[in-house]
Amino acid sequence: MSVHAAVVFLAAVIIGLVMGGLMFLHDKSVPAAVATGLLAAGGSVPVLHKLIG
């Protein structure tokens, strides 16, 4: 795995964790927090790939 890919995936994981944590604090729902975290992490990978290029 290249350094570029590692940085992109690490940033996406951090974004997913933050968004999932914020959703959990807001709704107190674990399934909603997990879904939000996965959606945020998955959605941020293409954008980060272009920005960190």
N, CA, C and O atoms as a GROMACS GRO file, in nm:
protein
  212
    1MET      N    1   0.085  -0.117   0.000
    1MET     CA    2   0.000   0.000   0.000
    1MET      C    3   0.090   0.123   0.000
    1MET      O    4   0.187   0.130   0.076
    2SER      N    5   0.058   0.218  -0.083
    2SER     CA    6   0.139   0.340  -0.091
    2SER      C    7   0.108   0.432   0.027
    2SER      O    8   0.007   0.417   0.096
    3VAL      N    9   0.195   0.527   0.047
    3VAL     CA   10   0.176   0.624   0.155
    3VAL      C   11   0.052   0.708   0.127
    3VAL      O   12  -0.023   0.742   0.219
    4HIS      N   13   0.029   0.740   0.001
    4HIS     CA   14  -0.089   0.820  -0.037
    4HIS      C   15  -0.217   0.747   0.002
    4HIS      O   16  -0.307   0.808   0.060
    5ALA      N   17  -0.226   0.620  -0.030
    5ALA     CA   18  -0.345   0.542   0.003
    5ALA      C   19  -0.363   0.530   0.154
    5ALA      O   20  -0.475   0.536   0.204
    6ALA      N   21  -0.253   0.512   0.226
    6ALA     CA   22  -0.262   0.501   0.371
    6ALA      C   23  -0.312   0.630   0.435
    6ALA      O   24  -0.392   0.627   0.528
    7VAL      N   25  -0.264   0.743   0.384
    7VAL     CA   26  -0.310   0.873   0.438
    7VAL      C   27  -0.457   0.895   0.408
    7VAL      O   28  -0.532   0.943   0.494
    8VAL      N   29  -0.500   0.860   0.288
    8VAL     CA   30  -0.641   0.876   0.251
    8VAL      C   31  -0.730   0.789   0.339
    8VAL      O   32  -0.831   0.836   0.390
    9PHE      N   33  -0.692   0.663   0.357
    9PHE     CA   34  -0.774   0.574   0.438
    9PHE      C   35  -0.774   0.614   0.585
    9PHE      O   36  -0.876   0.604   0.652
   10LEU      N   37  -0.660   0.659   0.637
   10LEU     CA   38  -0.655   0.704   0.775
   10LEU      C   39  -0.744   0.826   0.797
   10LEU      O   40  -0.817   0.833   0.896
   11ALA      N   41  -0.738   0.921   0.705
   11ALA     CA   42  -0.823   1.039   0.716
   11ALA      C   43  -0.971   1.001   0.706
   11ALA      O   44  -1.054   1.057   0.777
   12ALA      N   45  -1.004   0.906   0.620
   12ALA     CA   46  -1.143   0.863   0.606
   12ALA      C   47  -1.191   0.793   0.733
   12ALA      O   48  -1.305   0.812   0.775
   13VAL      N   49  -1.105   0.714   0.795
   13VAL     CA   50  -1.142   0.647   0.920
   13VAL      C   51  -1.166   0.750   1.030
   13VAL      O   52  -1.261   0.737   1.107
   14ILE      N   53  -1.081   0.850   1.038
   14ILE     CA   54  -1.099   0.954   1.140
   14ILE      C   55  -1.229   1.030   1.117
   14ILE      O   56  -1.302   1.057   1.212
   15ILE      N   57  -1.258   1.064   0.993
   15ILE     CA   58  -1.383   1.133   0.961
   15ILE      C   59  -1.502   1.046   0.998
   15ILE      O   60  -1.600   1.095   1.056
   16GLY      N   61  -1.496   0.917   0.966
   16GLY     CA   62  -1.605   0.826   1.000
   16GLY      C   63  -1.625   0.813   1.150
   16GLY      O   64  -1.738   0.810   1.198
   17LEU      N   65  -1.516   0.804   1.225
   17LEU     CA   66  -1.527   0.794   1.371
   17LEU      C   67  -1.587   0.921   1.432
   17LEU      O   68  -1.671   0.914   1.522
   18VAL      N   69  -1.543   1.035   1.384
   18VAL     CA   70  -1.596   1.161   1.437
   18VAL      C   71  -1.745   1.175   1.405
   18VAL      O   72  -1.824   1.210   1.492
   19MET      N   73  -1.782   1.148   1.281
   19MET     CA   74  -1.923   1.160   1.243
   19MET      C   75  -2.010   1.059   1.317
   19MET      O   76  -2.120   1.092   1.361
   20GLY      N   77  -1.960   0.936   1.331
   20GLY     CA   78  -2.035   0.835   1.406
   20GLY      C   79  -2.048   0.872   1.552
   20GLY      O   80  -2.154   0.853   1.612
   21GLY      N   81  -1.942   0.924   1.611
   21GLY     CA   82  -1.948   0.967   1.751
   21GLY      C   83  -2.045   1.082   1.772
   21GLY      O   84  -2.120   1.084   1.870
   22LEU      N   85  -2.043   1.176   1.681
   22LEU     CA   86  -2.137   1.288   1.694
   22LEU      C   87  -2.282   1.243   1.678
   22LEU      O   88  -2.371   1.292   1.747
   23MET      N   89  -2.304   1.150   1.586
   23MET     CA   90  -2.440   1.098   1.568
   23MET      C   91  -2.484   1.022   1.692
   23MET      O   92  -2.600   1.032   1.733
   24PHE      N   93  -2.393   0.945   1.752
   24PHE     CA   94  -2.430   0.871   1.874
   24PHE      C   95  -2.463   0.968   1.987
   24PHE      O   96  -2.558   0.945   2.061
   25LEU      N   97  -2.386   1.074   2.001
   25LEU     CA   98  -2.415   1.172   2.106
   25LEU      C   99  -2.548   1.243   2.082
   25LEU      O  100  -2.615   1.284   2.176
   26HIS      N  101  -2.584   1.258   1.956
   26HIS     CA  102  -2.708   1.326   1.923
   26HIS      C  103  -2.830   1.237   1.940
   26HIS      O  104  -2.928   1.278   2.003
   27ASP      N  105  -2.826   1.116   1.886
   27ASP     CA  106  -2.944   1.029   1.884
   27ASP      C  107  -2.942   0.917   1.988
   27ASP      O  108  -3.046   0.857   2.015
   28LYS      N  109  -2.827   0.887   2.046
   28LYS     CA  110  -2.811   0.773   2.138
   28LYS      C  111  -2.852   0.642   2.072
   28LYS      O  112  -2.906   0.553   2.138
   29SER      N  113  -2.826   0.630   1.944
   29SER     CA  114  -2.860   0.510   1.868
   29SER      C  115  -2.733   0.454   1.804
   29SER      O  116  -2.672   0.519   1.719
   30VAL      N  117  -2.696   0.334   1.845
   30VAL     CA  118  -2.575   0.272   1.791
   30VAL      C  119  -2.589   0.240   1.642
   30VAL      O  120  -2.496   0.270   1.566
   31PRO      N  121  -2.700   0.181   1.595
   31PRO     CA  122  -2.710   0.153   1.452
   31PRO      C  123  -2.703   0.279   1.365
   31PRO      O  124  -2.641   0.278   1.258
   32ALA      N  125  -2.765   0.386   1.409
   32ALA     CA  126  -2.759   0.510   1.333
   32ALA      C  127  -2.617   0.567   1.332
   32ALA      O  128  -2.572   0.622   1.232
   33ALA      N  129  -2.547   0.553   1.443
   33ALA     CA  130  -2.410   0.603   1.451
   33ALA      C  131  -2.317   0.522   1.361
   33ALA      O  132  -2.232   0.579   1.293
   34VAL      N  133  -2.333   0.391   1.359
   34VAL     CA  134  -2.250   0.306   1.274
   34VAL      C  135  -2.278   0.336   1.127
   34VAL      O  136  -2.185   0.347   1.047
   35ALA      N  137  -2.404   0.347   1.092
   35ALA     CA  138  -2.440   0.376   0.953
   35ALA      C  139  -2.385   0.511   0.909
   35ALA      O  140  -2.334   0.525   0.798
   36THR      N  141  -2.396   0.610   0.995
   36THR     CA  142  -2.345   0.743   0.961
   36THR      C  143  -2.194   0.741   0.947
   36THR      O  144  -2.140   0.803   0.856
   37GLY      N  145  -2.126   0.671   1.037
   37GLY     CA  146  -1.980   0.662   1.029
   37GLY      C  147  -1.933   0.594   0.903
   37GLY      O  148  -1.839   0.640   0.838
   38LEU      N  149  -1.998   0.484   0.866
   38LEU     CA  150  -1.960   0.413   0.744
   38LEU      C  151  -1.989   0.496   0.620
   38LEU      O  152  -1.909   0.500   0.526
   39LEU      N  153  -2.103   0.564   0.620
   39LEU     CA  154  -2.139   0.647   0.505
   39LEU      C  155  -2.043   0.765   0.491
   39LEU      O  156  -2.001   0.799   0.380
   40ALA      N  157  -2.007   0.826   0.603
   40ALA     CA  158  -1.915   0.940   0.598
   40ALA      C  159  -1.776   0.896   0.554
   40ALA      O  160  -1.712   0.963   0.474
   41ALA      N  161  -1.730   0.783   0.606
   41ALA     CA  162  -1.596   0.734   0.569
   41ALA      C  163  -1.594   0.695   0.422
   41ALA      O  164  -1.500   0.730   0.350
   42GLY      N  165  -1.694   0.622   0.378
   42GLY     CA  166  -1.699   0.580   0.238
   42GLY      C  167  -1.715   0.696   0.141
   42GLY      O  168  -1.656   0.696   0.033
   43GLY      N  169  -1.792   0.794   0.180
   43GLY     CA  170  -1.813   0.909   0.094
   43GLY      C  171  -1.695   1.004   0.087
   43GLY      O  172  -1.679   1.080  -0.008
   44SER      N  173  -1.611   1.000   0.190
   44SER     CA  174  -1.499   1.092   0.192
   44SER      C  175  -1.375   1.038   0.118
   44SER      O  176  -1.285   1.116   0.087
   45VAL      N  177  -1.370   0.910   0.090
   45VAL     CA  178  -1.252   0.852   0.025
   45VAL      C  179  -1.227   0.913  -0.114
   45VAL      O  180  -1.115   0.955  -0.140
   46PRO      N  181  -1.326   0.921  -0.203
   46PRO     CA  182  -1.297   0.981  -0.334
   46PRO      C  183  -1.257   1.128  -0.326
   46PRO      O  184  -1.170   1.174  -0.400
   47VAL      N  185  -1.319   1.202  -0.236
   47VAL     CA  186  -1.287   1.344  -0.222
   47VAL      C  187  -1.146   1.360  -0.168
   47VAL      O  188  -1.069   1.442  -0.219
   48LEU      N  189  -1.111   1.282  -0.065
   48LEU     CA  190  -0.977   1.290  -0.009
   48LEU      C  191  -0.871   1.245  -0.109
   48LEU      O  192  -0.760   1.298  -0.111
   49HIS      N  193  -0.906   1.148  -0.191
   49HIS     CA  194  -0.810   1.100  -0.292
   49HIS      C  195  -0.774   1.212  -0.388
   49HIS      O  196  -0.658   1.223  -0.430
   50LYS      N  197  -0.871   1.296  -0.423
   50LYS     CA  198  -0.844   1.407  -0.513
   50LYS      C  199  -0.771   1.521  -0.440
   50LYS      O  200  -0.682   1.584  -0.498
   51LEU      N  201  -0.808   1.547  -0.313
   51LEU     CA  202  -0.749   1.659  -0.240
   51LEU      C  203  -0.606   1.633  -0.197
   51LEU      O  204  -0.522   1.723  -0.200
   52ILE      N  205  -0.578   1.508  -0.157
   52ILE     CA  206  -0.445   1.476  -0.106
   52ILE      C  207  -0.352   1.432  -0.219
   52ILE      O  208  -0.239   1.389  -0.192
   53GLY      N  209  -0.394   1.440  -0.339
   53GLY     CA  210  -0.315   1.395  -0.454
   53GLY      C  211  -0.187   1.465  -0.464
   53GLY      O  212  -0.109   1.438  -0.555
   0.00000   0.00000   0.00000
